[in-house]
Amino acid sequence: MDSTARFADGNEPGAWLLRRLGRAATTDGEGTLPSRACMWVDRTGILARMTDTGLAAFYRRYNACCNEHRFEDLAEFVARDVAINGTERGLDAYAEGLRDVVRAFPDYHWELRHLLVDSPWIAAHFADTGTHGGPFLGAPATGRSVSTQEFAFYRVDAGRIVEVWGTADDLHLLKQLR
């Protein structure tokens, strides 16, 4: 892949945009951006970018927000029209799904074990833990501590998570509740 500045869809911006960006928005002063960057045009019309390192930092902040159960702050990280496992669900449904988990496991924690970034994609592997304090998939609260593995892929566009593909081992969780 060459290092020519491009929009997220791969199209080259017009010369007017490169002039507007100026040398400050480039890494080498010659109008080029790193080839491995998630790029978009922000609200002000400026070409913005997030490198793989920036995406990793972004994701770690998102994971911290989830682990602090600050789901009201998810709009900082997740797009309003986020798609989950191929279906547009939206931010409210996304946040509600996380709240459902925390209602069932009030101390739920997503421990990030592995993080791989290939802009605009993020792959994460978690070791999840929690104490069963509320109903979960038909199982009444047991007070038992549980742990499971979870894997997820995220696509970031315009500085927000727009697509999530995830799988958690719910069957393993249910076995621990019996």
PAZAPA-4460 file (N, C-alpha, C; in steps of 0.05 Angstrom, whole numbers, plus 32768, in hexadecimal, padded with zeros to 4 digits):
% residues 178
    n_x    n_y    n_z   ca_x   ca_y   ca_z    c_x    c_y    c_z   seq   type   mol
   8011   7FE9   8000   8000   8000   8000   8012   8019   8000     1      M     A
   800C   802C   7FEF   801C   8045   7FEF   8014   8057   8007     2      D     A
   8022   806C   800B   801D   807E   8022   800F   8098   801A     3      S     A
   8002   8098   8003   7FF3   80B0   7FFB   7FDC   80B4   800D     4      T     A
   7FD6   80CD   8015   7FBF   80D3   8026   7FA6   80CB   8017     5      A     A
   7F94   80BD   8025   7F7B   80B3   801A   7F65   80B5   802E     6      R     A
   7F4C   80B7   8024   7F35   80B4   8035   7F33   8098   803E     7      F     A
   7F22   8093   8053   7F1F   8078   805D   7F16   8064   8048     8      A     A
   7F07   806E   8033   7EFE   805C   801E   7F13   8057   8009     9      D     A
   7F2B   8062   800C   7F41   805E   7FFA   7F44   8073   7FE4    10      G     A
   7F31   8085   7FE1   7F33   809A   7FCD   7F46   80B0   7FD6    11      N     A
   7F55   80BA   7FC3   7F67   80D0   7FC9   7F58   80EA   7FCC    12      E     A
   7F5E   80FA   7FE0   7F50   8114   7FE2   7F5A   8127   7FCD    13      P     A
   7F4A   813B   7FC7   7F52   814F   7FB3   7F69   815F   7FBD    14      G     A
   7F76   816D   7FAA   7F8D   817D   7FB0   7F86   8193   7FC4    15      A     A
   7F6D   819D   7FC3   7F65   81B2   7FD6   7F66   81A8   7FF2    16      W     A
   7F60   818F   7FF7   7F61   8184   8012   7F7D   8182   801C    17      L     A
   7F8F   8179   800A   7FAB   8177   8012   7FB6   8192   8019    18      L     A
   7FAF   81A6   8009   7FB8   81C2   800F   7FAD   81CB   802A    19      R     A
   7F94   81C4   802F   7F88   81CC   8048   7F95   81BE   8060    20      R     A
   7F9D   81A5   805C   7FAA   8196   8071   7FC5   81A2   8078    21      L     A
   7FD4   81AA   8063   7FEE   81B5   8067   8002   81A0   8071    22      G     A
   801A   81A8   8076   802F   8195   807F   802B   818B   809B    23      R     A
   801C   8199   80AC   8019   8191   80C8   800A   8177   80CB    24      A     A
   7FF9   8170   80B7   7FE9   8157   80B9   7FF8   813F   80AE    25      A     A
   8011   8142   80A5   801F   812C   8099   8036   8123   80AB    26      T     A
   8040   810C   80A5   8056   8102   80B6   8071   8109   80AA    27      T     A
   8072   810E   808F   808C   8113   8083   808E   812E   8076    28      D     A
   807A   813F   8079   807A   815A   806D   8077   815A   804F    29      G     A
   8072   8144   8043   806F   8143   8026   8053   813B   801D    30      E     A
   803F   813C   802F   8024   8136   8027   801D   8119   8029    31      G     A
   802C   8109   8038   8026   80EC   803B   801F   80E6   8057    32      T     A
   800E   80D2   805B   8006   80C9   8075   800F   80AC   8077    33      L     A
   8011   80A1   8090   8019   8086   8092   8005   8073   8085    34      P     A
   800F   805D   8079   7FFE   804C   806A   7FEB   803C   807D    35      S     A
   7FF2   8038   8096   7FE1   802A   80A8   7FD3   803D   80BB    36      R     A
   7FBF   804A   80B1   7FB0   805E   80C1   7F92   805C   80BA    37      A     A
   7F82   8060   80CE   7F65   8062   80CB   7F60   8080   80C5    38      C     A
   7F55   8087   80AE   7F52   80A3   80A6   7F35   80AA   80A0    39      M     A
   7F2E   80C2   80A6   7F14   80CD   80A0   7F15   80EB   809F    40      W     A
   7F00   80F7   8095   7EFE   8114   8095   7EED   811C   80AD    41      V     A
   7EF8   812C   80BF   7EE9   8134   80D7   7ED4   8149   80D1    42      D     A
   7EC6   8152   80E5   7EB0   8164   80E2   7EB8   817F   80D6    43      R     A
   7ED2   8186   80D9   7EDB   819F   80CE   7EE6   819D   80B2    44      T     A
   7EE5   8184   80A7   7EEF   8180   808C   7F0D   817A   808B    45      G     A
   7F19   8175   80A2   7F36   816F   80A3   7F39   8150   80A2    46      I     A
   7F4C   8147   8093   7F52   812A   8092   7F5E   8122   80AD    47      L     A
   7F51   8110   80BB   7F5B   8107   80D5   7F66   80EA   80D1    48      A     A
   7F77   80E2   80E3   7F81   80C6   80E1   7F87   80BB   80FD    49      R     A
   7F87   80A1   80FF   7F8E   8094   8117   7FA0   807C   810F    50      M     A
   7FB8   807C   8118   7FCA   8066   8112   7FC3   804D   8122    51      T     A
   7FD0   8037   811C   7FCB   801F   812B   7FD1   8023   8149    52      D     A
   7FE6   8032   814F   7FEC   8038   816B   7FD6   8049   8177    53      T     A
   7FCC   805C   8168   7FB6   806C   8172   7F9D   805C   8176    54      G     A
   7F97   804A   8164   7F80   8038   8167   7F82   8027   817F    55      L     A
   7F9A   801D   8185   7F9E   800C   819D   7F99   801C   81B6    56      A     A
   7FA3   8035   81B7   7F9E   8047   81CE   7F80   804D   81D1    57      A     A
   7F73   8053   81BA   7F56   8058   81B9   7F48   8040   81C5    58      F     A
   7F4F   8028   81BC   7F41   8010   81C6   7F45   800C   81E4    59      Y     A
   7F5D   8010   81ED   7F63   800D   820A   7F52   8021   821A    60      R     A
   7F4E   8039   8210   7F3C   804C   821E   7F1F   8042   821E    61      R     A
   7F16   8037   8207   7EFC   802C   8205   7EF8   8015   8219    62      Y     A
   7F0C   8003   821A   7F0B   7FEC   822D   7F0A   7FF6   824A    63      N     A
   7F19   800B   8251   7F18   8016   826C   7EFC   8021   8272    64      A     A
   7EF0   802F   825F   7ED5   8039   8262   7EC1   8023   8268    65      C     A
   7EC4   800D   825A   7EB2   7FF6   825E   7EB7   7FE9   827A    66      C     A
   7ED0   7FE6   8281   7ED7   7FDA   829B   7ECF   7FEC   82B3    67      N     A
   7ECD   8006   82AE   7EC3   8018   82C3   7EA4   801A   82C2    68      E     A
   7E98   800B   82B0   7E7B   800A   82AC   7E6F   8026   82A7    69      H     A
   7E7E   8036   8298   7E75   8051   8290   7E68   8050   8275    70      R     A
   7E53   8041   8273   7E47   803D   8259   7E3A   8056   824E    71      F     A
   7E34   8069   825F   7E29   8083   8256   7E3E   8093   8246    72      E     A
   7E57   808B   8248   7E6D   8099   823A   7E75   808B   821F    73      D     A
   7E67   8076   8218   7E6F   8067   8200   7E6E   8076   81E6    74      L     A
   7E5E   808C   81E5   7E5D   809C   81CC   7E78   80A7   81C4    75      A     A
   7E8A   80A9   81D8   7EA5   80B3   81D2   7EB4   809E   81C0    76      E     A
   7EAB   8085   81C1   7EBA   8070   81B4   7EAA   8061   819E    77      F     A
   7E8F   8061   81A1   7E7E   8050   8190   7E6B   8062   8180    78      V     A
   7E69   805C   8166   7E57   806B   8154   7E3A   8067   815B    79      A     A
   7E2A   807B   8156   7E0D   8079   815B   7E00   8062   814D    80      R     A
   7E0A   805B   8135   7DFD   8047   8124   7E0E   802D   8123    81      D     A
   7E1B   8026   8139   7E2D   800F   813A   7E1F   7FF6   8132    82      V     A
   7E2D   7FE5   8122   7E22   7FCB   811B   7E2F   7FB5   812C    83      A     A
   7E1F   7FA3   8135   7E29   7F8D   8147   7E23   7F73   8139    84      I     A
   7E39   7F64   8134   7E36   7F49   8126   7E25   7F4B   810D    85      N     A
   7E2A   7F60   80FD   7E1D   7F63   80E4   7E02   7F71   80E3    86      G     A
   7DF8   7F79   80FB   7DDE   7F86   80FC   7DE1   7FA2   8109    87      T     A
   7DD6   7FB6   80FC   7DD7   7FD1   8108   7DC5   7FD1   8120    88      E     A
   7DD2   7FD6   8137   7DC3   7FD6   8151   7DC2   7FF2   815D    89      R     A
   7DD7   8001   8159   7DD8   801C   8164   7DE5   801D   817F    90      G     A
   7DEE   8035   8186   7DFC   8039   819F   7DEB   8032   81B8    91      L     A
   7DD2   8039   81B8   7DC1   8034   81CF   7DBF   8016   81D5    92      D     A
   7DBA   8006   81C0   7DB9   7FE9   81C3   7DD4   7FDD   81CB    93      A     A
   7DE9   7FE8   81C0   7E04   7FDF   81C7   7E09   7FE3   81E5    94      Y     A
   7E04   7FFB   81EE   7E08   8002   820B   7DF6   7FF1   821C    95      A     A
   7DDD   7FED   8214   7DCA   7FDD   8223   7DD4   7FC0   8226    96      E     A
   7DE0   7FB5   8211   7DEB   7F9A   8212   7E00   7F98   8227    97      G     A
   7E11   7FAC   8229   7E26   7FAC   823E   7E1A   7FB0   8259    98      L     A
   7E06   7FC0   825C   7DF8   7FC4   8276   7DEB   7FA9   827E    99      R     A
   7DE0   7F9A   826B   7DD4   7F80   8272   7DE9   7F6E   827F   100      D     A
   7E01   7F6E   8273   7E17   7F5D   827E   7E1D   7F66   829B   101      V     A
   7E1F   7F80   829F   7E26   7F8A   82BA   7E0F   7F87   82CE   102      V     A
   7DF6   7F87   82C5   7DE0   7F81   82D7   7DE2   7F64   82E1   103      R     A
   7DEA   7F52   82CF   7DED   7F36   82D7   7E07   7F31   82E7   104      A     A
   7E1C   7F40   82E0   7E36   7F3D   82ED   7E40   7F59   82F5   105      F     A
   7E38   7F63   830C   7E3E   7F7F   8313   7E5C   7F87   8314   106      P     A
   7E6D   7F73   8317   7E8A   7F79   8317   7E98   7F70   82FE   107      D     A
   7E89   7F6E   82E8   7E93   7F63   82CF   7EAC   7F73   82C6   108      Y     A
   7EC0   7F64   82BC   7ED9   7F70   82B3   7EE2   7F62   829A   109      H     A
   7EE9   7F73   8286   7EF4   7F69   826D   7F13   7F6E   826E   110      W     A
   7F22   7F58   8274   7F3F   7F5B   8275   7F4A   7F56   8259   111      E     A
   7F56   7F6B   824E   7F61   7F69   8233   7F7A   7F59   8233   112      L     A
   7F7A   7F42   8226   7F91   7F30   8225   7FA2   7F34   820C   113      R     A
   7F95   7F38   81F5   7FA3   7F3C   81DC   7F94   7F52   81CD   114      H     A
   7FA4   7F63   81C0   7F99   7F78   81AF   7FA9   7F7A   8196   115      L     A
   7F9C   7F76   817F   7FA8   7F78   8165   7F9A   7F8E   8155   116      L     A
   7FAA   7F9F   8148   7F9F   7FB5   8139   7FA9   7FB4   811D   117      V     A
   7F97   7FB5   810A   7F9E   7FB7   80ED   7F89   7FCB   80E2   118      D     A
   7F90   7FE4   80E4   7F7E   7FFA   80DE   7F6D   7FF5   80C5   119      S     A
   7F53   7FF8   80C7   7F43   8003   80DC   7F38   7FEE   80F0   120      P     A
   7F43   7FD6   80EF   7F38   7FC0   80FF   7F48   7FBC   8119   121      W     A
   7F3A   7FB5   812E   7F46   7FAE   8148   7F3B   7F92   8150   122      I     A
   7F4D   7F81   8158   7F46   7F66   8162   7F4D   7F64   817F   123      A     A
   7F3B   7F5B   8190   7F40   7F5A   81AD   7F38   7F3E   81B8   124      A     A
   7F49   7F35   81CA   7F43   7F1C   81D9   7F42   7F24   81F6   125      H     A
   7F2D   7F1B   8204   7F29   7F22   8220   7F27   7F09   8231   126      F     A
   7F2F   7F0C   824A   7F28   7EF9   825F   7F13   7F09   8271   127      A     A
   7EFA   7F00   826F   7EE5   7F0E   827E   7EE0   7F01   8298   128      D     A
   7EDA   7F11   82AD   7ED4   7F06   82C7   7EBD   7F16   82D3   129      T     A
   7EAF   7F0A   82E6   7E99   7F17   82F4   7E8C   7F05   8308   130      G     A
   7E7C   7F11   8319   7E6D   7F02   832D   7E4F   7F04   8326   131      T     A
   7E42   7EED   8324   7E27   7EEC   831B   7E14   7EF7   8330   132      H     A
   7E0A   7F0F   832C   7DF9   7F1C   8340   7DDC   7F22   8336   133      G     A
   7DD6   7F1A   831D   7DBC   7F1F   8311   7DB6   7F0B   82FB   134      G     A
   7D9E   7F0B   82F1   7D96   7EF7   82DC   7DA8   7EFA   82C4   135      P     A
   7DAF   7EE3   82B8   7DC0   7EE2   82A0   7DB7   7ECA   828F   136      F     A
   7DAD   7ED0   8277   7DA3   7EBC   8264   7D91   7EA7   8272   137      L     A
   7D7F   7EB1   8282   7D6C   7EA0   8290   7D75   7E94   82AA   138      G     A
   7D8F   7E98   82B1   7D99   7E8D   82CA   7D97   7EA2   82E0   139      A     A
   7D89   7E9B   82F6   7D88   7EAE   830C   7DA3   7EB2   831A   140      P     A
   7DA6   7EC8   8328   7DBF   7ECE   8335   7DC8   7EB8   8347   141      A     A
   7DE2   7EB1   8346   7DED   7E9B   8356   7E03   7EA5   836A   142      T     A
   7E0E   7EBD   8365   7E24   7EC6   8375   7E3F   7EBA   836E   143      G     A
   7E3F   7EA9   8359   7E58   7E9C   8351   7E6A   7EAE   8340   144      R     A
   7E84   7EAB   8344   7E97   7EB9   8333   7E9A   7EA9   8319   145      S     A
   7E9C   7EB7   8303   7E9E   7EAA   82E8   7EB5   7EB7   82D9   146      V     A
   7EBE   7EA8   82C5   7ED2   7EB3   82B2   7ECE   7EA6   8297   147      S     A
   7ED5   7EB4   8283   7ED1   7EAA   8267   7EE4   7EB9   8255   148      T     A
   7EE6   7EAF   823D   7EF6   7EBC   8228   7EE3   7ECA   8215   149      Q     A
   7EED   7EE0   820A   7EDD   7EEF   81F6   7EF0   7EF9   81E0   150      E     A
   7EE5   7EF9   81C8   7EF4   7F04   81B1   7EE3   7F17   81A2   151      F     A
   7EEE   7F2D   8199   7EDF   7F41   818A   7EF0   7F4F   8175   152      A     A
   7EE3   7F57   815F   7EEF   7F67   814A   7EDF   7F81   8149   153      F     A
   7EEE   7F97   8146   7EE1   7FB2   8145   7EEC   7FC0   812C   154      Y     A
   7EDA   7FCE   811E   7EE3   7FDF   8108   7EDE   7FFC   8111   155      R     A
   7EF3   800D   810E   7EF1   8029   8116   7EF0   803A   80FD   156      V     A
   7EDE   804D   80FD   7EDC   8061   80E7   7ED5   807B   80F4   157      D     A
   7EE1   8090   80EA   7EDC   80AB   80F4   7EDF   80AD   8113   158      A     A
   7EF2   809E   811D   7EF8   809F   813A   7EE5   8091   814C   159      G     A
   7ED3   8080   8141   7EC0   8072   8151   7EBE   8055   8148   160      R     A
   7EB7   8043   815A   7EB2   8027   8153   7E97   8026   8144   161      I     A
   7E98   801C   812B   7E80   801B   811A   7E76   7FFF   8116   162      V     A
   7E88   7FEC   811C   7E80   7FD0   8116   7E8E   7FBE   812B   163      E     A
   7E7F   7FAB   8137   7E89   7F99   814B   7E81   7F7D   8143   164      V     A
   7E94   7F6B   8143   7E8F   7F4E   8140   7E9A   7F41   8159   165      W     A
   7E88   7F35   8169   7E92   7F29   8182   7E86   7F0F   8188   166      G     A
   7E94   7F00   8199   7E8B   7EE7   81A3   7E95   7EE3   81BF   167      T     A
   7E83   7EDC   81D1   7E8A   7ED5   81EC   7E80   7EB9   81F1   168      A     A
   7E8D   7EAB   8202   7E86   7E8F   8208   7E70   7E8E   821D   169      D     A
   7E57   7E95   8215   7E41   7E95   8228   7E3B   7E7A   8233   170      D     A
   7E3E   7E65   8223   7E39   7E4A   822C   7E4C   7E43   8243   171      L     A
   7E65   7E4B   8241   7E78   7E46   8257   7E70   7E56   8270   172      H     A
   7E66   7E6E   826C   7E5C   7E7D   8283   7E44   7E6F   8290   173      L     A
   7E31   7E66   8280   7E1A   7E58   828B   7E21   7E3F   829B   174      L     A
   7E35   7E30   8290   7E3E   7E18   829E   7E49   7E1F   82BA   175      K     A
   7E56   7E36   82BC   7E61   7E3E   82D6   7E4B   7E47   82EA   176      Q     A
   7E34   7E4D   82E0   7E1E   7E56   82F1   7E0D   7E3F   82FC   177      L     A
   7E11   7E27   82F2   7E02   7E0F   82FB   7E0E   7E02   8313   178      R     A
***
